[in-house]
Amino acid sequence: MARFAFRKTLLATAVAIVALGAGVLVTRAFLLNGAAPETQVVSDFSLLDHGGRFHQLSRYATARAVVLYAYDVACPTTRDGLAFLEETKRSLSGQNVVFLAIDANARDDRETLGRESARAGFDIPILQDHGQLVTEALHVSRSGEAIVVDPKSWRIAYRGAAGGDAKREHRQLTKAIGALLGGRAIASDARATTTGGCAIARDERASKEAPGISYAADVVPILSAKCQGCHRQGGIGPWPMDSYERVKTWSPRIRAVLLTGRMPPWHADPQIGKFAHDRSLSVEQKRTLVRWIDAGSARGRDADPLPMIPAPPAAEWPLGTPDLVVELPPQEIPATGTVDYRYVHIPAPVSRDAWVRAVHIAPRNSKVMHHAAMLMEYPLVWEHAQPHWQGGAGGFFATFAPGLPPMPFPAESGGFLPAGATLVFQLHYTTIGEPATDVPRVAFYFHATPPALEARIVGAFNHGFTIPPNVDDYPVEAAYVLDQAVTLNGFGPHMHFRGKRFRYEAHYPDGRREVLLSVPRYDFNWQTFYFLQVPKPVPAGTKIFVSGAFDNSPRNPANPDPSKEVRWGDQTWDEMFIGYTMYTVPRRVDRGLAGAPR
């Protein structure tokens, strides 16, 4: 399920301890008698808030205290409690205390939470826990409960009521926070108090599925559909999901990456747009896997189906036999160090103008290739065929990235490849500790006759930013105005290690605005292109407006150096901000004679 560095896993009798990439120690404590363990260590988790922003507990490691609050928009006492926490937050301004509300009611949608938050003037983000997995991991059964966490150890320092007019509980909570900030022991009578909020309604589907989750009938189909495409022999996953024993061994890690949202690698906000090739798990699928692991990862009496499931086909050319294959010169990769972007120029391998229905860039050594893009330098006669090559910022013709399957151009469309053009391949390699060689190949699939539509990929980009050191949310935006009516097909946000979030909007000529894609947590390790399930026609004059932010702070675990000022540049320690858009337009009549090359 991932392309990242794994650390050793330590199993203990009563708990499973996993070291996360951010360096946070997390413990899974089993609930044996309905009471929360007094010294529970909080598992790392990530959730989206009522505004669609991403939050991960481990990213608050530099805070002096983290206060988690169980919220229910329909429970009056919890609204009062959140108002009290707002006051407490203001009184602690500058003390680096983080407040997060967590709403576990599936009926509370984002619009309702946002409207209530705005009405009450709340500044504390309200995180949505629709799967109730975080709420259960915290052993919270009623809203109105506040949990104070010490980020130094991620242990719970205090838990108790914060709702309604419970002044005694309010005093205990503020005393507990003050003691933690002052490095003092928290009084024993303030370690737990009763909670006067509302019972959290358990999802009926969860109640039915929890007692009898079957490894063979429930777990394996999810692994087969969502995980084995990468986790197979020869796949990009670091271990194959080929047996119960192997899944059982890795189950603590599976649980950790599910709760933090690192796996499967899909980063689009699920409440905005519908996209093809969605790799994400549904709420029910994630809940099934986590609860199976929490129950002990039992195999049951049935035979293990995993070894009997055929591995996903690893065909050399998944799109079928190519019409033409071009081999690029061998690329030697050193054992260590930084490899600069490489640019390989070759003449277009056609003797006359042609239409391409698909291009597949295929490394022979996928371990070292981070990504590749095929760009185009058009001959002068076709200078305005597409935006001219600008180092890839203005657009590209085809691309390769880990986890991104080769994709044909949209139906009834193709890319125009004129004779005399120059193909420019941008190759980005990473070192793996030993010398390596790659000989990339490019497969072309041609239309026999000109298609009705021309496919284009253009980029809205901004290279004028300067990101200050230690800033955790530096906003950047760019735009591209469509000079004709087009049909939108997909979007490819691109940033580097400091990329935090990315958003696409359509600003229509009549003044309307529509969010097309939101990526609340951008991950440079996965260069995903988000194809719309249903292509979207838009009129001429539509502005494709892209906005996002960089995190150049120590809170960003991928940040190469938060003390550096950062500008645009090719290397991954530099930054980029590009919003690629694929769209189709009717084919120009002056290209009607082009077809498959001779």
VOVO-26417 format. One line per 3 residues: number of its first residue (from 1); their letters; for each residue x, y, z of C-alpha. Coordinates in nm, 4 decimals. Example, Ala and Ser with C-alpha at 12.3 -4.5 7.8 and 13.67 -1.06 7.14 Angstrom:
BEGIN
1) AS) 1.2300/-0.4500/0.7800  1.3670/-0.1060/0.7140
END
This chain:
BEGIN
1) MAR) 0.0000/0.0000/0.0000  0.2839/0.2504/0.0123  0.6083/0.3758/-0.1270
4) FAF) 0.7779/0.4969/0.1864  1.0385/0.3786/0.4369  0.9142/0.1218/0.6868
7) RKT) 1.0539/0.0954/1.0375  1.0708/-0.2124/1.2562  0.7510/-0.3176/1.4270
10) LLA) 0.7497/-0.4218/1.7925  0.4714/-0.6433/1.9200  0.3866/-0.6563/2.2890
13) TAV) 0.1348/-0.8785/2.4632  -0.1386/-0.6241/2.5313  -0.0513/-0.3454/2.2907
16) AIV) 0.0826/-0.2964/1.9395  0.3459/-0.0256/1.9118  0.4288/0.1204/1.5739
19) ALG) 0.6892/0.3845/1.4892  0.5388/0.6206/1.2332  0.7342/0.8077/0.9706
22) AGV) 0.6810/1.1298/1.1676  0.8540/0.9732/1.4684  0.5423/0.9528/1.6878
25) LVT) 0.5025/0.6613/1.9276  0.1517/0.5257/1.9165  -0.0055/0.2522/2.1231
28) RAF) -0.3216/0.0573/2.0607  -0.4776/-0.0330/2.3952  -0.7533/-0.2916/2.3967
31) LLN) -1.0796/-0.2040/2.5670  -1.1419/-0.4967/2.8031  -1.3988/-0.3687/3.0517
34) GAA) -1.5447/-0.0577/2.8895  -1.3155/0.1776/3.0788  -1.0449/0.3820/2.9119
37) PET) -0.6921/0.2857/3.0221  -0.5637/0.5457/3.2671  -0.2267/0.5833/3.0926
40) QVV) -0.3469/0.5338/2.7370  -0.1153/0.6530/2.4621  -0.3095/0.8077/2.1756
43) SDF) -0.2733/0.6539/1.8316  -0.1829/0.8872/1.5500  -0.4759/0.9711/1.3232
46) SLL) -0.5816/1.2122/1.0507  -0.9219/1.3600/0.9690  -1.0682/1.6423/0.7613
49) DHG) -1.2404/1.9282/0.9401  -1.5672/2.1085/0.8671  -1.3886/2.3316/0.6143
52) GRF) -1.2243/2.0405/0.4309  -0.8802/2.1081/0.5878  -0.6495/1.8213/0.6796
55) HQL) -0.5330/1.7560/1.0362  -0.2958/1.4859/1.1610  -0.2266/1.4476/1.5312
58) SRY) 0.1463/1.3811/1.4893  0.1904/1.7132/1.3084  0.1173/1.8876/1.6389
61) ATA) 0.4224/1.7294/1.8002  0.5755/2.0715/1.8686  0.2680/2.1897/2.0629
64) RAV) 0.2851/2.2086/2.4423  -0.0556/2.0448/2.4772  -0.3311/1.9109/2.2509
67) VLY) -0.6931/1.9215/2.3668  -0.9378/1.6872/2.1900  -1.3098/1.7439/2.2408
70) AYD) -1.5978/1.5074/2.1555  -1.8554/1.7234/1.9777  -2.2142/1.6715/1.8625
73) VAC) -2.3875/1.9557/1.6812  -2.7276/1.8361/1.8079  -2.6230/1.8213/2.1751
76) PTT) -2.6707/2.1602/2.3484  -2.4244/2.0849/2.6279  -2.1456/2.0128/2.3793
79) RDG) -2.2078/2.3427/2.2039  -2.1715/2.5120/2.5411  -1.8569/2.3110/2.6045
82) LAF) -1.7033/2.4142/2.2750  -1.7809/2.7776/2.3589  -1.5956/2.7286/2.6876
85) LEE) -1.2984/2.5801/2.5033  -1.3001/2.8800/2.2690  -1.2652/3.1047/2.5734
88) TKR) -0.9912/2.8824/2.7106  -0.8091/2.8922/2.3792  -0.8179/3.2715/2.3729
91) SLS) -0.6893/3.2887/2.7289  -0.3964/3.0659/2.6300  -0.3105/3.2635/2.3157
94) GQN) 0.0610/3.2370/2.2482  0.1003/2.9290/2.4713  0.1054/2.6862/2.1726
97) VVF) -0.1932/2.4783/2.2873  -0.3884/2.3091/2.0073  -0.7667/2.2564/2.0353
100) LAI) -0.9472/2.0104/1.8058  -1.3133/1.9081/1.8202  -1.4090/1.5641/1.6873
103) DAN) -1.7614/1.4933/1.5617  -1.8464/1.1227/1.5278  -2.2082/1.1468/1.4167
106) ARD) -2.2522/1.0362/1.0554  -2.5638/1.2549/1.0300  -2.3593/1.5716/1.0870
109) DRE) -2.2508/1.6712/0.7385  -1.9833/1.9286/0.6619  -2.2314/2.1967/0.5608
112) TLG) -2.4188/2.1658/0.8907  -2.1007/2.1765/1.0964  -1.9694/2.4732/0.9011
115) RES) -2.2956/2.6644/0.9367  -2.3092/2.5986/1.3123  -1.9440/2.6909/1.3566
118) ARA) -1.9931/3.0193/1.1704  -2.3133/3.1012/1.3603  -2.1452/3.0502/1.6972
121) GFD) -1.8201/3.2137/1.5906  -1.6137/2.9033/1.6675  -1.2488/2.9107/1.5659
124) IPI) -1.1693/2.5555/1.6794  -1.1759/2.3163/1.3811  -1.4407/2.0434/1.3982
127) LQD) -1.2986/1.7178/1.2597  -1.5349/1.4656/1.1017  -1.4982/1.1066/1.2244
130) HGQ) -1.7676/0.9400/1.0162  -1.6139/0.5969/1.0591  -1.6061/0.6484/1.4391
133) LVT) -1.2641/0.4809/1.4455  -1.0835/0.7706/1.6124  -1.3623/0.8128/1.8673
136) EAL) -1.3457/0.4426/1.9490  -0.9657/0.4468/1.9711  -0.9985/0.7288/2.2254
139) HVS) -1.2591/0.5221/2.4166  -1.5133/0.8034/2.4014  -1.8779/0.7010/2.4308
142) RSG) -2.0378/1.0377/2.5072  -1.9969/1.3828/2.3581  -1.8843/1.6640/2.5834
145) EAI) -1.5662/1.4866/2.6920  -1.2321/1.6673/2.6731  -0.9004/1.4839/2.6513
148) VVD) -0.5718/1.6608/2.7196  -0.2759/1.4966/2.5452  0.0918/1.5537/2.6199
151) PKS) 0.2694/1.5698/2.2795  0.6018/1.4756/2.4384  0.4778/1.1219/2.5034
154) WRI) 0.1326/1.1275/2.3411  -0.0093/1.0034/2.6683  -0.3457/1.1250/2.7930
157) AYR) -0.2792/1.3595/3.0823  -0.6443/1.4278/3.1635  -0.9905/1.3353/3.0466
160) GAA) -1.3189/1.4722/3.1739  -1.6264/1.6812/3.1061  -1.6206/2.0214/2.9387
163) GGD) -1.9842/2.0607/2.8422  -2.2693/2.2639/2.9837  -2.2351/2.4688/3.3000
166) AKR) -2.0245/2.2146/3.4883  -1.8001/2.4726/3.6557  -1.6143/2.2149/3.8627
169) EHR) -1.5215/2.0180/3.5509  -1.4203/2.3396/3.3750  -1.1884/2.4274/3.6611
172) QLT) -1.0401/2.0784/3.6566  -0.9771/2.0997/3.2823  -0.8064/2.4377/3.3010
175) KAI) -0.6025/2.3213/3.6022  -0.4937/2.0117/3.4080  -0.3849/2.2201/3.1079
178) GAL) -0.2028/2.4624/3.3368  -0.0254/2.1799/3.5172  0.0877/2.0280/3.1884
181) LGG) 0.2178/2.3637/3.0628  0.3954/2.4208/3.3943  0.5531/2.0770/3.4036
184) RAI) 0.3631/1.9870/3.7215  0.1871/1.6653/3.8111  -0.1879/1.6706/3.7576
187) ASD) -0.3807/1.6188/4.0780  -0.5196/1.2683/4.1093  -0.8752/1.3935/4.1651
190) ARA) -0.8618/1.5705/3.8273  -0.7597/1.2728/3.6182  -1.1138/1.1667/3.5314
193) TTT) -1.4519/1.3278/3.5721  -1.7998/1.2358/3.4646  -1.9225/1.3501/3.1270
196) GGC) -2.2639/1.5107/3.1067  -2.2949/1.5225/2.7269  -2.5019/1.3048/2.4952
199) AIA) -2.4445/0.9397/2.4094  -2.2718/0.9017/2.0755  -2.5003/0.7063/1.8443
202) RDE) -2.3253/0.3961/1.7191  -2.3552/0.3440/1.3459  -2.6008/0.0568/1.2924
205) RAS) -2.3843/-0.0953/1.0218  -2.0886/-0.0898/1.2586  -2.2889/-0.2653/1.5304
208) KEA) -2.3848/-0.5424/1.2927  -2.0405/-0.5946/1.1416  -1.8250/-0.5766/1.4545
211) PGI) -1.8977/-0.9153/1.6173  -1.8390/-1.1403/1.3196  -1.5917/-0.9975/1.0696
214) SYA) -1.4591/-1.2831/0.8577  -1.1052/-1.2786/0.7221  -1.1979/-1.4867/0.4162
217) ADV) -1.5359/-1.3299/0.3397  -1.4855/-0.9683/0.4491  -1.1165/-0.8805/0.4721
220) VPI) -0.9624/-1.0573/0.1725  -1.2007/-0.9014/-0.0867  -1.0942/-0.5542/0.0313
223) LSA) -0.7232/-0.6410/0.0160  -0.7678/-0.7931/-0.3285  -0.9611/-0.4968/-0.4700
226) KCQ) -0.7682/-0.2099/-0.3114  -0.4219/-0.3254/-0.2087  -0.2832/-0.6138/-0.4116
229) GCH) -0.2407/-0.4038/-0.7235  0.0721/-0.2601/-0.5582  0.1332/-0.5223/-0.2860
232) RQG) 0.2293/-0.8153/-0.5050  0.5503/-0.9797/-0.6146  0.7271/-0.7279/-0.8361
235) GIG) 0.4878/-0.4474/-0.7415  0.5784/-0.1111/-0.5957  0.4501/-0.2089/-0.2509
238) PWP) 0.7312/-0.3054/-0.0113  0.5754/-0.6420/0.0752  0.3309/-0.8738/-0.1031
241) MDS) -0.0136/-0.9490/0.0381  0.0086/-1.3140/-0.0584  -0.0874/-1.4976/0.2627
244) YER) -0.2719/-1.4616/0.5900  0.0520/-1.4972/0.7844  0.2090/-1.2016/0.6080
247) VKT) -0.1001/-0.9836/0.6506  -0.1183/-1.0796/1.0182  0.2465/-0.9801/1.0694
250) WSP) 0.1909/-0.6428/0.9071  -0.1524/-0.5789/1.0607  -0.0312/-0.3199/1.3184
253) RIR) 0.1243/-0.1218/1.0361  -0.1886/-0.1589/0.8233  -0.3938/-0.0201/1.1102
256) AVL) -0.1577/0.2738/1.1550  -0.1588/0.3788/0.7885  -0.5364/0.3428/0.7680
259) LTG) -0.5946/0.5675/1.0692  -0.3508/0.8278/0.9405  -0.4881/0.8084/0.5855
262) RMP) -0.1504/0.7293/0.4295  -0.2901/0.4241/0.2570  -0.4365/0.3642/0.0106
265) PWH) -0.2662/0.6527/-0.1729  -0.5621/0.8706/-0.2663  -0.5772/1.2320/-0.1558
268) ADP) -0.8891/1.3870/-0.3088  -1.1541/1.5183/-0.0710  -1.4288/1.2511/-0.0946
271) QIG) -1.7026/1.5134/-0.0691  -1.5954/1.7050/-0.3807  -1.6275/1.5491/-0.7251
274) KFA) -1.6341/1.1899/-0.8486  -1.3192/1.0515/-1.0053  -1.2299/0.7425/-1.2031
277) HDR) -0.9706/0.4998/-1.0638  -1.0460/0.6100/-0.7071  -0.8086/0.4094/-0.4865
280) SLS) -0.9619/0.5145/-0.1545  -1.1434/0.2880/0.0886  -1.5046/0.3503/0.1800
283) VEQ) -1.5899/0.4207/0.5426  -1.7241/0.0655/0.5728  -1.4122/-0.0929/0.4193
286) KRT) -1.1755/0.0978/0.6479  -1.3901/0.0130/0.9486  -1.3916/-0.3558/0.8586
289) LVR) -1.0118/-0.3738/0.8355  -0.9428/-0.1778/1.1551  -1.1978/-0.3681/1.3620
292) WID) -1.0705/-0.7009/1.2333  -0.7192/-0.6019/1.3412  -0.8419/-0.4689/1.6769
295) AGS) -1.0182/-0.8008/1.7390  -0.6890/-0.9903/1.6975  -0.6693/-1.0457/1.3188
298) ARG) -0.8232/-1.3921/1.3430  -0.8064/-1.6166/1.0392  -1.1060/-1.8350/1.1156
301) RDA) -1.1508/-2.1926/1.0021  -1.1811/-2.1253/0.6317  -0.8909/-2.1853/0.3952
304) DPL) -0.6763/-1.8817/0.3239  -0.7994/-1.7354/-0.0075  -0.5029/-1.5011/-0.0622
307) PMI) -0.2582/-1.7570/-0.2082  -0.5311/-1.8710/-0.4453  -0.6094/-1.5249/-0.5830
310) PAP) -0.4273/-1.4736/-0.9140  -0.1816/-1.1883/-0.8923  -0.2934/-0.8832/-1.0914
313) PAA) -0.1529/-0.9135/-1.4404  0.1858/-0.7537/-1.4778  0.1593/-0.7200/-1.8531
316) EWP) 0.4491/-0.5488/-2.0249  0.2037/-0.3226/-2.2056  -0.1326/-0.3093/-2.0212
319) LGT) -0.2935/-0.1075/-2.3020  -0.2188/-0.3819/-2.5554  0.0456/-0.4270/-2.8219
322) PDL) 0.1881/-0.0842/-2.9100  0.2037/0.0464/-3.2643  0.5541/0.1803/-3.1978
325) VVE) 0.8082/0.1538/-2.9142  1.0928/0.4018/-2.8768  1.3852/0.3264/-2.6455
328) LPP) 1.5639/0.6150/-2.4753  1.9390/0.6124/-2.4065  2.0491/0.4219/-2.0917
331) QEI) 2.0412/0.6291/-1.7727  2.3090/0.5557/-1.5117  2.1998/0.6346/-1.1557
334) PAT) 2.4619/0.6678/-0.8780  2.4287/0.4830/-0.5495  2.3805/0.7936/-0.3381
337) GTV) 2.3402/1.1678/-0.3681  2.1040/1.3907/-0.5616  2.0271/1.3295/-0.9275
340) DYR) 1.9475/1.6446/-1.1251  1.6510/1.6416/-1.3597  1.7570/1.4989/-1.6929
343) YVH) 1.6237/1.6112/-2.0307  1.6436/1.3827/-2.3327  1.5531/1.5259/-2.6745
346) IPA) 1.4570/1.2991/-2.9661  1.2836/1.3709/-3.2986  0.9193/1.2674/-3.3121
349) PVS) 0.9218/0.9108/-3.4522  0.6714/0.9845/-3.7311  0.7201/1.0675/-4.0974
352) RDA) 0.3902/1.2551/-4.1230  0.1472/1.4231/-3.8876  -0.0191/1.1676/-3.6620
355) WVR) -0.2853/1.1328/-3.3946  -0.1968/0.9468/-3.0780  -0.4650/0.7718/-2.8745
358) AVH) -0.2330/0.6710/-2.5888  0.1275/0.6972/-2.4716  0.2845/0.4694/-2.2113
361) IAP) 0.6177/0.5732/-2.0572  0.7687/0.2610/-1.8994  1.0908/0.2532/-1.6959
364) RNS) 1.2772/-0.0736/-1.6904  1.3885/0.0034/-1.3362  1.0910/0.1523/-1.1523
367) KVM) 1.2834/0.1494/-0.8229  1.4872/0.4528/-0.9278  1.2452/0.6499/-1.1466
370) HHA) 1.0436/0.8996/-0.9466  0.8592/1.0407/-1.2450  0.8935/1.1102/-1.6153
373) AML) 0.7110/1.3496/-1.8436  0.7026/1.3705/-2.2213  0.6866/1.7305/-2.3411
376) MEY) 0.6649/1.8681/-2.6918  0.8581/2.1233/-2.8934  0.6370/2.1879/-3.1942
379) PLV) 0.7713/2.2872/-3.5333  0.7151/2.6516/-3.6189  0.4138/2.5807/-3.8388
382) WEH) 0.2368/2.4270/-3.5359  0.3664/2.6787/-3.2846  0.0191/2.7369/-3.1434
385) AQP) -0.0912/2.3749/-3.1417  -0.0604/2.3687/-2.7628  0.1187/2.5880/-2.5119
388) HWQ) 0.4862/2.5809/-2.6087  0.7254/2.3848/-2.3897  0.8152/2.5786/-2.0741
391) GGA) 1.0064/2.3137/-1.8855  0.6787/2.1279/-1.8349  0.4977/2.4066/-1.6472
394) GGF) 0.2771/2.4996/-1.9422  0.1684/2.1429/-2.0113  0.2836/1.7957/-2.1099
397) FAT) 0.1903/1.5173/-2.3501  0.2302/1.2088/-2.1303  0.3652/1.1188/-1.7881
400) FAP) 0.4773/0.8343/-1.5635  0.4534/0.8319/-1.1829  0.4417/0.5478/-0.9280
403) GLP) 0.0912/0.4146/-0.8803  -0.0459/0.6006/-1.1831  -0.1609/0.3507/-1.4462
406) PMP) -0.1047/0.4288/-1.8148  -0.4128/0.6055/-1.9414  -0.5367/0.6500/-2.2977
409) FPA) -0.6611/0.9907/-2.4008  -1.0362/1.0420/-2.3437  -1.2795/0.8620/-2.5708
412) ESG) -1.2942/0.9856/-2.9308  -0.9925/1.2085/-2.8733  -0.6210/1.2044/-2.9352
415) GFL) -0.3019/1.4003/-2.9012  -0.1651/1.5712/-3.2089  0.1899/1.4639/-3.2994
418) PAG) 0.3151/1.6566/-3.6030  0.6097/1.5483/-3.8136  0.9164/1.7526/-3.7330
421) ATL) 0.8315/1.7946/-3.3650  1.0873/1.7228/-3.0942  0.9960/1.5085/-2.7956
424) VFQ) 1.1500/1.6273/-2.4712  1.1621/1.3741/-2.1886  1.2011/1.5088/-1.8366
427) LHY) 1.3412/1.2271/-1.6204  1.3588/1.2440/-1.2424  1.5566/0.9700/-1.0663
430) TTI) 1.6257/0.8942/-0.7009  1.9143/0.6931/-0.5555  1.8618/0.3597/-0.3762
433) GEP) 2.1983/0.2928/-0.2104  2.3566/0.1082/-0.5006  2.4367/0.1985/-0.8623
436) ATD) 2.1513/0.1370/-1.1013  2.0661/0.1618/-1.4699  1.7384/0.2422/-1.6368
439) VPR) 1.6512/0.2275/-2.0059  1.3100/0.3958/-2.0386  1.0815/0.2989/-2.3220
442) VAF) 0.7869/0.4835/-2.4710  0.4973/0.3014/-2.6362  0.2797/0.4872/-2.8872
445) YFH) -0.0736/0.3910/-2.9856  -0.2011/0.5690/-3.2973  -0.5463/0.6429/-3.4321
448) ATP) -0.6044/0.4971/-3.7784  -0.8044/0.8058/-3.8735  -0.8228/1.1491/-3.7130
451) PAL) -1.0454/1.1516/-3.4021  -1.3301/1.3948/-3.3536  -1.1632/1.5615/-3.0547
454) EAR) -0.8176/1.6855/-2.9683  -0.6902/1.6248/-2.6137  -0.4696/1.8837/-2.4455
457) IVG) -0.2957/1.9109/-2.1112  -0.2197/2.2665/-2.0021  -0.0810/2.4113/-1.6823
460) AFN) -0.1702/2.7107/-1.4677  0.1501/2.7914/-1.2826  0.3054/3.0462/-1.0498
463) HGF) 0.6830/3.0760/-1.0273  0.6974/3.4124/-0.8537  0.6614/3.2981/-0.4931
466) TIP) 0.9144/3.3172/-0.2115  0.8298/3.0929/0.0841  0.9675/3.2275/0.4129
469) PNV) 1.1356/2.9929/0.6634  0.9254/2.8204/0.9303  0.5888/2.9198/0.7800
472) DDY) 0.3303/2.6402/0.7936  0.0678/2.7782/0.5531  0.2070/2.9964/0.2753
475) PVE) -0.0705/3.0514/0.0154  -0.0099/3.0524/-0.3611  -0.2500/3.0754/-0.6537
478) AAY) -0.2521/3.0711/-1.0339  -0.5078/3.0754/-1.3148  -0.5603/2.9778/-1.6766
481) VLD) -0.8404/3.1267/-1.8907  -0.9921/2.9025/-2.1566  -1.0262/3.0852/-2.4869
484) QAV) -1.2849/2.8414/-2.6208  -1.5506/2.6038/-2.4949  -1.3904/2.2791/-2.3769
487) TLN) -1.4765/1.9561/-2.1995  -1.2772/1.9069/-1.8793  -1.1438/1.5542/-1.8249
490) GFG) -0.9022/1.5628/-1.5321  -0.6601/1.7472/-1.3095  -0.2988/1.6978/-1.2019
493) PHM) -0.1765/1.9140/-0.9123  0.2018/1.9397/-0.8823  0.4162/2.0642/-0.5939
496) HFR) 0.7262/1.9327/-0.4151  0.7988/1.8262/-0.0566  0.6594/2.1421/0.1018
499) GKR) 0.3294/2.1113/-0.0822  0.0445/2.1150/0.1694  -0.2881/2.1436/-0.0143
502) FRY) -0.4239/2.2090/-0.3621  -0.7637/2.3154/-0.4959  -0.9199/2.3638/-0.8406
505) EAH) -1.2119/2.5965/-0.9055  -1.4001/2.6931/-1.2201  -1.4852/3.0643/-1.2344
508) YPD) -1.7541/3.0917/-1.5000  -1.8180/3.3990/-1.7181  -2.1582/3.4524/-1.5508
511) GRR) -1.9942/3.4899/-1.2089  -2.0676/3.1424/-1.0750  -1.7896/2.9450/-0.9040
514) EVL) -1.7554/2.5699/-0.8634  -1.4975/2.3628/-0.6782  -1.3761/2.0886/-0.9118
517) LSV) -1.1124/1.9146/-0.6980  -0.9716/1.9582/-0.3490  -0.6581/1.7805/-0.2264
520) PRY) -0.6448/1.8633/0.1468  -0.3189/1.6738/0.1993  -0.0836/1.6932/-0.0952
523) DFN) 0.1757/1.4123/-0.1070  0.4692/1.4564/-0.3440  0.5372/1.0818/-0.3372
526) WQT) 0.2174/1.0169/-0.5330  0.1776/1.2199/-0.8524  -0.1898/1.1404/-0.9006
529) FYF) -0.3890/1.2596/-1.1988  -0.7567/1.2848/-1.1073  -0.9795/1.1888/-1.4012
532) LQV) -1.3441/1.2909/-1.3786  -1.5917/1.0046/-1.3886  -1.8118/1.2223/-1.6105
535) PKP) -1.6338/1.4816/-1.8311  -1.7552/1.8364/-1.7719  -1.8304/2.0868/-2.0525
538) VPA) -1.7458/2.4479/-1.9674  -1.7929/2.7644/-2.1765  -1.5293/2.9874/-2.3311
541) GTK) -1.3972/3.2439/-2.0887  -1.4002/3.0023/-1.7945  -1.1080/3.0621/-1.5613
544) IFV) -0.9427/2.7540/-1.4133  -0.8330/2.8953/-1.0784  -0.5917/2.6907/-0.8686
547) SGA) -0.4931/2.7700/-0.5123  -0.2916/2.5957/-0.2475  -0.0370/2.6359/0.0263
550) FDN) 0.3130/2.5290/0.1249  0.4211/2.4069/0.4674  0.7802/2.5139/0.5246
553) SPR) 0.7689/2.4476/0.8980  0.9081/2.1719/1.1221  0.5516/2.0368/1.1429
556) NPA) 0.5910/1.9055/0.7875  0.7668/1.5661/0.8212  0.8772/1.5764/0.4551
559) NPD) 1.0363/1.9226/0.4789  1.4049/1.9082/0.3750  1.4974/2.2189/0.5740
562) PSK) 1.2431/2.4514/0.7412  1.5104/2.7167/0.8005  1.5517/2.7872/0.4275
565) EVR) 1.3746/3.0446/0.2129  1.2317/2.8559/-0.0853  1.1655/2.9597/-0.4465
568) WGD) 1.0737/2.7918/-0.7753  1.3195/2.5292/-0.8993  1.3488/2.1865/-1.0583
571) QTW) 1.4942/2.0046/-0.7595  1.2682/1.8598/-0.4936  1.4212/2.0817/-0.2246
574) DEM) 1.3018/2.3734/-0.4406  0.9311/2.4161/-0.5072  0.6824/2.4265/-0.7910
577) FIG) 0.3183/2.5225/-0.8128  0.1427/2.3894/-1.1240  -0.2195/2.2957/-1.1795
580) YTM) -0.2367/2.0726/-1.4880  -0.5740/2.0363/-1.6590  -0.6678/1.7899/-1.9323
583) YTV) -0.9486/1.8893/-2.1653  -1.0787/1.8085/-2.5120  -1.1860/2.0390/-2.7946
586) PRR) -1.3168/1.9681/-3.1452  -1.0350/1.8777/-3.3824  -0.9234/2.1633/-3.6041
589) VDR) -1.0188/2.1078/-3.9679  -0.6660/2.1873/-4.0900  -0.5475/1.8693/-3.9190
592) GLA) -0.8087/1.6477/-4.0742  -0.5703/1.4616/-4.3040  -0.3453/1.3395/-4.0258
595) GAP) -0.3844/0.9816/-3.9100  -0.1635/0.6856/-3.8295  0.1969/0.7390/-3.9443
598) R) 0.3249/0.5565/-4.2461
END
